[in-house]
Amino acid sequence: MISASASRHAVTTITSTEWRQINRVTNTPQAAVNNGVIVKLGAGSVWTVTGTSYLTKLVVDADATVQAPTGRTLTLTVDATATALTPGVTYTGALTLTPA
């Protein structure tokens, strides 16, 4: 999965006593707020989207493939509007790819 995310520490406040917690975070996929995610798929690339992914830009080469896992379908919304996913196109905005 490639996605913007929210990061949360396991503890609310990190002091010198909890210094080991500084690198322990949980990332939860969410729409981009101030952390844009740009994905560029070059010629021959294949991305199998296994979970909901939030991006701000997606560049799909004419010879690249974006797909859902076998037996599932993939939907793309751009700024909350269902959009066909077409090789050779660049998408920008609030992008959500959802395998179902």
N, C-alpha and C positions, 0 to 999 in steps of 0.2 A: 504494500500500500504506500502511496505517496500522498501526503496531505499536510495542510496547515494543521496546527494543533494547539491545544492549551496545555501548558506544563504546570504541574502542581508538585510541590514538595510533600513529603510524608509528614512533616511537622510544620506548624505555622510560623514559628520563629526559630531562626538558626543562630545560636550563640557559639562561643568557643567550645562549650560542652558538646554541642551537637555538630561539630565541624564535619563529621563524616557524612552528614545528611546533605551537604551542599551539592553533591552530584547524584543524589537519589531522587529522581523525579518520575512522575507518571505523565505520559503524553496521551491526550485524548483528542482524536480527530475533531476538528470543528472548522467552520468557515473562517477564512482569513480575515483578520482584523488589521493588524499592522505587520503581519508576517507573510507577505506574498510568497506564493510557491509557483515557480515557472518550470514547466517540463517541456523539453524538446526531444522528440523522437526522430532520429535520423533514419536514413535509408536502411531498410531491412530490420528495423527495430520492432519488437513485439512487447507490448505491455498488457499483461493479464491483470485486470483490476479485480482484486479479491475482496475489497471492502470499500465503503463509501470514502471517496477522496475529494478533498476541497482544494482547488487550485485558483490561481489568478490569471494564468496564461498557459495555454497548451498549444504547442506547435507540432503538427503531425505531418511528417514528410509524405510525399505521394506514395512511397513504397513502404511506409510504416503501418503497423496494425495496433489498434487499441481494442481489446476484447474482454468479454466476461469469461469466467471459468466455464468449462464444458457443461452444457445443460442449463446454463443461466443466460440472462439477457443483460445488456448494459444500456443504461440511459444517461444522457448528458443534459444538464440544464445550464443555461447561460443567463445569469441575472433572473433566475426563477422561471425561465421559458424553456420548454423542451426543445432540444435542438438536435438535428441529425449529426452524427459523428462521421465526418468525411475525410479521408486521407487527402493531404495536400492543402489543408486549411489551418489557419491560426485562429484560436479562440481566445478572447480576453474578457475579463469581467469576473463576476462571482460564479465560478464553475463548480458544478457538483457532478461527479461520476458515481453512479450507483449500480452495482450488480444486483440483480434480483432473480 
